[in-house]
């Protein structure tokens, strides 16, 4: 018992990793054609087979499309361009190369889309997910004891849609961004202690990679500049420091740009321009954000399908008293992140389990969650016990909802209040469920018009 008590947070990390590994292996979706390399992952992954296998980064050869799966956009001049930026391909790369060259050495067909390649993407996701959890433990453990740290890790992992995107759709960008943002938070804390120039350059490089994986996550720099700023005095001190060592921050910006150079070169090579917007008719509508719907709607509301994060939201005000160094950094980042995410034309983010776009920042939101649990324990045992019971129920609901999502009892984009409650206690769709769904009108949404279609 003493051993368990002293290493509870470490055991929690191991449990989450093993649990996720079992889930991944039990699915076996890497054995299916396009079981892993499907939907958005086709574009995230496209740089690797196009470069190393087909030697056709411009996607001009007929053979490329006959043997591989690619979803390029077409420019006004008729050129083909990969829609997403290449950040994920860079993170996939070591695992891809290992599998690719082992297949070639073994005399097997190495065309980039077999089960071996799909399995390697899942292993890449599991690797970065594991590193993300290890970093999360290190961050939380700086400020809280073993019990609070372990409870928070279990809550963020088992109790949220992070677990689904670490297992069933692991090759999506979210667990990779989860790792990178946790690493950025850890390095920001350490840089504020040491003020070393090398760490600042690494932070610039890391911020570049974070944004290369998901461009909107460039706002992680808000966290960096506001960390340890919590009043007028600390703000003035931060501004003075930036101006005093302005050349250091220029170097940081250059490190950021270096990461993006391959992307700029690719765009220049394929489109003729160093900067190219590949999302064509998709955009943000900052004058019409769907924040309330994104948080509370039955279609994809964050706090409806991931109620565990209520503990994080409730814990944010406590930061201003108990964790001042994080107070404005986390608050400003979260507010800006919600605004940007829910200003996207497809604010429900297509076919997904819960509000997947917020998963990237769960490591940051784990800090106010830990603060909440710590304050609940400090005030009254009854409140703490009740909070743990509710957290356990939320985690159980999350795992049950994942099962329901896989069976179709939670629809990928057309849920309504009536459809949600008719299946609430059931893991399979009930009679009348399909008639209660309302499909979003994607064409009108691209124009910034709110609309849903009645069932066919």
C-alpha positions as CSV (number, residue, x, y, z in Angstrom):
1,X,0.0,0.0,0.0
2,X,2.9,2.4,0.8
3,X,4.4,1.6,-2.6
4,X,1.1,2.3,-4.3
5,X,0.7,5.6,-2.4
6,X,4.1,6.8,-3.2
7,X,3.9,6.0,-6.9
8,X,0.2,6.4,-7.7
9,X,0.7,9.0,-10.4
10,X,3.3,6.8,-12.1
11,X,1.0,3.8,-11.9
12,X,-1.8,5.9,-13.4
13,X,0.4,6.7,-16.4
14,X,1.3,3.0,-16.9
15,X,-2.4,2.0,-16.6
16,X,-3.5,4.5,-19.2
17,X,-0.7,3.4,-21.6
18,X,-1.5,-0.3,-21.2
19,X,-5.3,0.3,-21.4
20,X,-4.8,2.2,-24.7
21,X,-2.5,-0.5,-26.1
22,X,-5.1,-3.2,-25.3
23,X,-7.8,-1.1,-27.0
24,X,-5.6,-0.5,-30.1
25,X,-4.8,-4.2,-30.5
26,X,-8.4,-5.3,-29.8
27,X,-9.7,-3.1,-32.7
28,X,-7.3,-4.5,-35.3
29,X,-8.4,-1.8,-37.7
30,X,-4.9,-1.7,-39.3
31,X,-5.8,-5.0,-41.0
32,X,-8.6,-3.3,-42.9
33,X,-8.2,-1.5,-46.2
34,X,-8.1,2.2,-45.2
35,X,-8.8,1.2,-41.6
36,X,-6.2,3.7,-40.3
37,X,-5.2,5.7,-43.4
38,X,-8.7,7.2,-44.0
39,X,-10.4,10.6,-44.0
40,X,-8.1,13.4,-42.8
41,X,-5.2,11.0,-42.2
42,X,-5.0,10.5,-46.0
43,X,-3.8,14.1,-46.3
44,X,-1.7,14.1,-43.1
45,X,0.2,11.0,-44.3
46,X,0.4,11.8,-48.1
47,X,3.8,13.5,-48.0
48,X,5.5,10.3,-47.1
49,X,4.4,7.8,-49.8
50,X,4.5,10.6,-52.4
51,X,8.1,11.4,-51.5
52,X,9.7,8.1,-50.5
53,X,7.7,5.5,-52.6
54,X,6.2,7.2,-55.7
55,X,8.8,10.0,-56.0
56,X,6.0,12.2,-57.1
57,X,5.5,15.0,-54.6
58,X,3.6,16.9,-57.3
59,X,1.1,14.0,-57.6
60,X,1.4,14.1,-61.4
61,X,1.8,10.4,-62.2
62,X,-1.1,8.1,-63.0
63,X,0.5,5.3,-61.1
64,X,0.5,7.3,-57.9
65,X,-3.3,7.4,-57.8
66,X,-3.6,3.8,-59.1
67,X,-1.5,2.3,-56.3
68,X,-2.0,4.9,-53.5
69,X,-4.8,6.9,-51.9
70,X,-4.5,10.7,-52.2
71,X,-7.0,13.5,-51.8
72,X,-5.2,16.6,-53.2
73,X,-6.7,20.0,-53.9
74,X,-6.4,21.4,-57.4
75,X,-5.1,24.9,-57.9
76,X,-6.5,27.4,-60.4
77,X,-3.6,26.4,-62.7
78,X,-4.5,22.7,-62.4
79,X,-1.7,21.7,-60.1
80,X,-2.2,19.1,-57.3
81,X,-1.4,20.2,-53.8
82,X,-1.8,18.3,-50.5
83,X,-4.4,20.0,-48.4
84,X,-2.9,19.7,-44.9
85,X,0.5,21.0,-43.8
86,X,3.3,18.4,-43.3
87,X,3.7,18.5,-39.5
88,X,2.2,15.1,-38.9
89,X,4.2,13.5,-41.7
90,X,7.3,14.7,-40.0
91,X,6.2,13.0,-36.7
92,X,5.2,9.8,-38.6
93,X,8.5,9.7,-40.5
94,X,10.7,7.6,-38.1
95,X,8.1,4.9,-37.8
96,X,7.3,5.0,-41.5
97,X,11.0,4.6,-42.5
98,X,11.5,1.7,-40.1
99,X,8.6,-0.3,-41.6
100,X,9.3,0.8,-45.1
101,X,12.9,-0.4,-45.1
102,X,12.2,-3.6,-43.2
103,X,9.6,-4.5,-45.8
104,X,12.1,-3.8,-48.6
105,X,14.8,-5.8,-46.9
106,X,12.4,-8.7,-46.5
107,X,11.4,-8.6,-50.1
108,X,7.8,-7.6,-49.4
109,X,5.8,-5.1,-51.4
110,X,6.4,-1.7,-49.9
111,X,3.8,0.6,-51.5
112,X,2.9,2.7,-48.4
113,X,-0.7,1.6,-47.7
114,X,-0.5,-2.0,-46.5
115,X,-1.4,-3.1,-43.0
116,X,2.2,-2.8,-41.9
117,X,2.2,1.0,-42.7
118,X,-1.2,1.4,-41.0
119,X,0.1,-0.4,-37.9
120,X,3.2,1.8,-37.8
121,X,1.0,4.9,-37.6
122,X,-0.9,3.5,-34.6
123,X,2.5,2.8,-32.9
124,X,3.6,6.3,-33.7
125,X,0.4,7.6,-32.0
126,X,0.9,5.3,-29.0
127,X,4.5,6.5,-28.6
128,X,3.6,10.2,-28.7
129,X,0.6,9.6,-26.5
130,X,2.8,7.8,-23.9
131,X,5.3,10.7,-24.0
132,X,2.5,13.2,-23.6
133,X,1.3,11.4,-20.4
134,X,4.8,11.2,-19.0
135,X,5.2,14.9,-19.6
136,X,1.8,15.6,-18.1
137,X,2.7,13.8,-14.9
138,X,6.0,15.7,-14.7
139,X,4.1,19.0,-15.0
140,X,1.3,18.3,-12.5
141,X,3.7,16.7,-10.1
142,X,5.6,20.0,-9.8
143,X,2.7,21.5,-7.9
144,X,0.6,18.6,-6.6
145,X,1.1,15.4,-4.7
146,X,0.8,11.8,-6.0
147,X,-2.9,11.4,-5.4
148,X,-4.0,14.6,-7.1
149,X,-1.6,14.0,-10.0
150,X,-2.8,10.4,-10.6
151,X,-6.5,11.4,-10.3
152,X,-6.0,14.2,-12.9
153,X,-4.1,11.9,-15.3
154,X,-6.9,9.3,-15.1
155,X,-9.6,12.0,-15.5
156,X,-8.0,13.6,-18.5
157,X,-7.2,10.3,-20.2
158,X,-10.0,7.7,-19.4
159,X,-12.6,10.4,-18.8
160,X,-12.4,12.3,-22.1
161,X,-12.4,11.8,-25.8
162,X,-8.6,11.9,-25.7
163,X,-8.9,8.1,-25.1
164,X,-10.9,7.6,-28.2
165,X,-8.4,9.6,-30.3
166,X,-5.5,7.7,-28.7
167,X,-6.9,4.3,-29.8
168,X,-9.7,4.1,-32.4
169,X,-8.6,7.1,-34.5
170,X,-5.1,7.4,-33.1
171,X,-3.4,8.6,-36.3
172,X,-5.4,11.8,-36.2
173,X,-3.5,14.9,-35.2
174,X,-4.8,15.2,-31.6
175,X,-2.5,12.9,-29.5
176,X,0.5,14.3,-31.4
177,X,-0.5,17.9,-30.6
178,X,-1.3,16.7,-27.0
179,X,2.3,15.6,-26.7
180,X,3.8,18.7,-28.4
181,X,1.8,21.1,-26.3
182,X,2.7,19.3,-23.1
183,X,6.3,19.5,-24.0
184,X,5.9,23.2,-24.8
185,X,4.4,23.8,-21.4
186,X,7.2,21.9,-19.6
187,X,9.9,23.8,-21.5
188,X,8.2,27.1,-20.8
189,X,8.2,26.4,-17.1
190,X,11.9,25.4,-17.3
191,X,12.9,28.4,-19.4
192,X,11.3,30.8,-16.9
193,X,13.5,29.2,-14.2
194,X,16.8,29.2,-16.2
195,X,16.4,31.9,-19.0
196,X,18.8,29.9,-21.2
197,X,19.1,30.9,-24.8
198,X,19.2,27.4,-26.2
199,X,15.9,26.6,-24.5
200,X,14.3,29.7,-26.0
201,X,15.5,28.5,-29.5
202,X,14.0,25.1,-28.8
203,X,10.7,26.7,-27.8
204,X,10.6,28.6,-31.1
205,X,11.4,25.4,-33.0
206,X,8.7,23.5,-31.0
207,X,6.1,26.3,-31.5
208,X,6.8,26.0,-35.3
209,X,6.2,22.3,-35.2
210,X,3.0,22.6,-33.2
211,X,1.6,25.0,-35.8
212,X,2.9,22.9,-38.7
213,X,0.8,20.0,-37.3
214,X,-2.3,22.2,-36.7
215,X,-1.8,25.9,-37.8
216,X,-4.5,27.3,-35.4
217,X,-2.4,26.0,-32.5
218,X,0.1,28.8,-33.1
219,X,-1.7,30.5,-30.2
220,X,0.3,28.4,-27.9
221,X,2.7,31.4,-28.0
222,X,0.0,33.2,-25.9
223,X,0.7,30.8,-23.1
224,X,4.5,31.3,-23.4
225,X,4.3,35.1,-23.2
226,X,1.7,35.2,-20.4
227,X,3.2,32.5,-18.2
228,X,4.1,34.0,-14.8
229,X,2.3,37.2,-15.7
230,X,-0.5,37.8,-13.3
231,X,-0.6,41.5,-12.4
232,X,0.6,44.8,-13.7
233,X,4.0,44.5,-12.1
234,X,4.8,41.1,-13.7
235,X,3.5,42.3,-17.0
236,X,5.8,45.3,-16.9
237,X,8.7,43.0,-16.0
238,X,7.9,40.7,-18.9
239,X,7.8,43.6,-21.4
240,X,11.1,45.0,-20.1
241,X,12.7,41.6,-20.4
242,X,11.5,41.1,-24.0
243,X,12.8,44.5,-25.1
244,X,16.1,44.0,-23.2
245,X,16.8,40.7,-24.9
246,X,14.9,41.4,-28.1
247,X,17.6,39.7,-30.2
248,X,16.9,36.4,-28.3
249,X,13.3,36.5,-29.3
250,X,14.2,37.3,-32.9
251,X,16.3,34.1,-32.8
252,X,13.3,32.3,-31.4
253,X,11.2,33.6,-34.3
254,X,13.8,32.4,-36.8
255,X,13.8,28.9,-35.2
256,X,10.0,28.9,-35.7
257,X,10.4,29.8,-39.4
258,X,13.1,27.2,-40.0
259,X,10.5,24.5,-39.1
260,X,8.2,25.9,-41.8
261,X,10.8,26.1,-44.5
262,X,10.1,22.6,-46.0
263,X,6.4,23.6,-46.2
264,X,7.2,26.9,-47.9
265,X,9.5,25.0,-50.4
266,X,6.8,22.5,-51.1
267,X,4.2,25.1,-51.8
268,X,6.6,27.0,-54.1
269,X,7.5,23.8,-55.9
270,X,3.9,22.7,-56.4
271,X,1.9,26.0,-56.7
272,X,4.5,28.6,-57.6
273,X,3.9,30.5,-54.3
274,X,5.7,30.3,-51.0
275,X,2.4,30.8,-49.2
276,X,-0.7,28.9,-50.3
277,X,-4.1,28.5,-48.7
278,X,-5.0,24.9,-49.5
279,X,-8.4,24.8,-47.8
280,X,-10.0,26.6,-50.8
281,X,-13.7,27.1,-49.9
282,X,-13.3,26.5,-46.1
283,X,-12.7,29.4,-43.7
284,X,-13.2,30.9,-40.3
285,X,-16.3,33.2,-39.6
286,X,-15.0,35.3,-36.7
287,X,-18.1,37.4,-36.8
288,X,-20.3,34.4,-36.2
289,X,-18.6,32.0,-33.7
290,X,-20.7,29.1,-32.4
291,X,-19.3,29.1,-28.8
292,X,-22.6,28.2,-27.1
293,X,-23.3,25.4,-29.5
294,X,-19.7,24.1,-29.4
295,X,-19.9,23.9,-25.6
296,X,-23.5,22.7,-25.0
297,X,-25.2,21.5,-28.1
298,X,-26.3,17.9,-28.5
299,X,-24.7,17.7,-31.9
300,X,-21.2,17.9,-30.6
301,X,-21.1,20.0,-27.4
302,X,-17.8,19.7,-25.6
303,X,-19.3,19.6,-22.1
304,X,-22.2,17.3,-23.2
305,X,-20.0,14.6,-24.5
306,X,-16.9,15.3,-22.4
307,X,-18.4,16.4,-19.0
308,X,-15.1,15.5,-17.2
309,X,-13.8,18.8,-18.5
310,X,-16.3,20.7,-16.3
311,X,-13.8,20.2,-13.5
312,X,-11.2,22.1,-15.6
313,X,-13.6,24.9,-16.4
314,X,-14.6,25.2,-12.7
315,X,-11.0,25.1,-11.7
316,X,-9.8,28.0,-13.8
317,X,-10.9,30.8,-11.3
318,X,-8.9,29.0,-8.6
319,X,-5.7,29.6,-10.6
320,X,-5.9,33.3,-9.8
321,X,-5.4,32.5,-6.1
322,X,-3.5,29.2,-6.0
323,X,-1.6,29.0,-9.2
324,X,-1.0,32.6,-10.2
325,X,1.8,31.9,-12.7
326,X,-0.7,30.0,-14.8
327,X,-3.8,32.2,-14.3
328,X,-3.7,34.6,-17.2
329,X,-1.7,32.2,-19.5
330,X,-4.3,29.4,-19.3
331,X,-7.3,31.8,-19.2
332,X,-6.2,33.8,-22.2
333,X,-5.2,30.7,-24.2
334,X,-8.5,28.9,-23.4
335,X,-10.7,31.9,-24.3
336,X,-8.9,32.5,-27.6
337,X,-8.8,28.8,-28.4
338,X,-12.6,28.5,-27.9
339,X,-13.2,31.5,-30.1
340,X,-11.0,30.3,-32.9
341,X,-12.2,26.7,-32.9
342,X,-15.8,27.6,-32.8
343,X,-15.4,30.2,-35.6
344,X,-14.5,27.5,-38.1
345,X,-17.2,27.1,-40.7
346,X,-17.7,23.5,-39.6
347,X,-17.7,24.2,-35.9
348,X,-18.7,20.6,-35.1
349,X,-15.6,19.3,-37.0
350,X,-17.3,16.8,-39.3
351,X,-17.6,13.2,-38.3
352,X,-16.1,12.9,-34.8
353,X,-16.6,11.7,-31.3
354,X,-17.2,14.8,-29.2
355,X,-15.4,18.1,-29.7
356,X,-12.1,16.7,-30.9
357,X,-10.5,20.0,-31.7
358,X,-10.1,20.8,-28.0
359,X,-8.2,17.6,-27.2
360,X,-4.9,19.2,-28.2
361,X,-5.0,21.5,-25.1
362,X,-6.1,18.9,-22.5
363,X,-2.6,18.9,-21.0
364,X,-3.0,22.6,-20.3
365,X,-6.5,22.2,-19.0
366,X,-5.3,19.4,-16.6
367,X,-3.7,22.1,-14.5
368,X,-7.0,23.8,-13.4
369,X,-8.5,20.3,-13.1
370,X,-5.8,19.3,-10.6
371,X,-6.3,22.7,-8.8
372,X,-10.0,21.9,-8.5
373,X,-9.5,18.5,-7.0
374,X,-6.8,19.8,-4.6
375,X,-9.0,22.6,-3.4
376,X,-12.0,20.2,-2.9
377,X,-9.8,17.9,-0.8
378,X,-8.4,20.9,1.2
379,X,-11.8,22.3,2.1
380,X,-14.0,19.3,2.9
381,X,-13.6,15.5,2.7
382,X,-17.3,15.2,1.6
383,X,-16.8,17.5,-1.3
384,X,-13.7,15.7,-2.4
385,X,-15.3,12.3,-2.1
386,X,-18.4,13.5,-4.1
387,X,-16.1,15.0,-6.8
388,X,-14.3,11.6,-7.1
389,X,-17.6,9.8,-7.4
390,X,-18.8,12.2,-10.1
391,X,-15.5,11.9,-11.9
392,X,-15.7,8.1,-11.9
393,X,-19.3,8.3,-13.3
394,X,-18.1,10.7,-16.0
395,X,-15.2,8.3,-16.9
396,X,-17.6,5.3,-17.1
397,X,-20.0,7.4,-19.2
398,X,-17.1,8.3,-21.6
399,X,-16.1,4.7,-22.1
400,X,-19.8,3.7,-22.6
401,X,-20.2,6.6,-25.1
402,X,-17.2,5.4,-27.1
403,X,-18.9,2.0,-27.4
404,X,-22.1,3.8,-28.5
405,X,-20.3,5.9,-31.0
406,X,-18.7,2.8,-32.6
407,X,-22.2,1.1,-32.8
408,X,-23.9,4.2,-34.3
409,X,-25.9,5.0,-31.1
410,X,-24.1,8.4,-31.1
411,X,-24.1,9.7,-34.6
412,X,-20.9,11.3,-36.0
413,X,-22.5,14.6,-37.0
414,X,-26.3,14.7,-36.8
415,X,-27.2,14.3,-33.1
416,X,-30.2,16.0,-31.6
417,X,-31.5,16.2,-28.0
418,X,-34.2,13.6,-28.8
419,X,-31.7,11.2,-30.4
420,X,-29.3,11.6,-27.5
421,X,-31.8,10.7,-24.8
422,X,-33.5,7.8,-26.7
423,X,-30.2,6.0,-26.7
424,X,-28.8,7.2,-23.4
425,X,-29.0,3.9,-21.6
426,X,-28.4,1.7,-24.7
427,X,-25.2,0.9,-26.6
428,X,-27.1,0.1,-29.8
429,X,-29.5,2.4,-31.7
430,X,-33.1,2.2,-30.5
431,X,-36.3,2.2,-32.6
432,X,-37.0,5.6,-34.0
433,X,-33.5,6.9,-33.4
434,X,-32.6,7.4,-37.0
435,X,-35.7,9.5,-37.7
436,X,-34.6,11.9,-34.9
437,X,-31.3,12.9,-36.5
438,X,-30.8,16.2,-38.3
439,X,-28.0,16.4,-40.7
440,X,-26.0,19.7,-40.9
441,X,-26.1,21.4,-44.3
442,X,-22.4,21.5,-45.1
443,X,-22.8,23.7,-48.2
444,X,-24.6,26.5,-46.3
445,X,-22.2,26.2,-43.4
446,X,-19.3,26.9,-45.9
447,X,-21.1,30.2,-46.6
448,X,-21.4,31.0,-42.9
449,X,-25.2,30.2,-42.8
450,X,-26.6,28.2,-39.9
451,X,-28.8,25.4,-41.2
452,X,-29.6,21.7,-40.7
453,X,-31.3,19.3,-43.1
454,X,-34.2,17.2,-42.1
455,X,-33.7,13.4,-42.2
456,X,-34.1,11.9,-45.7
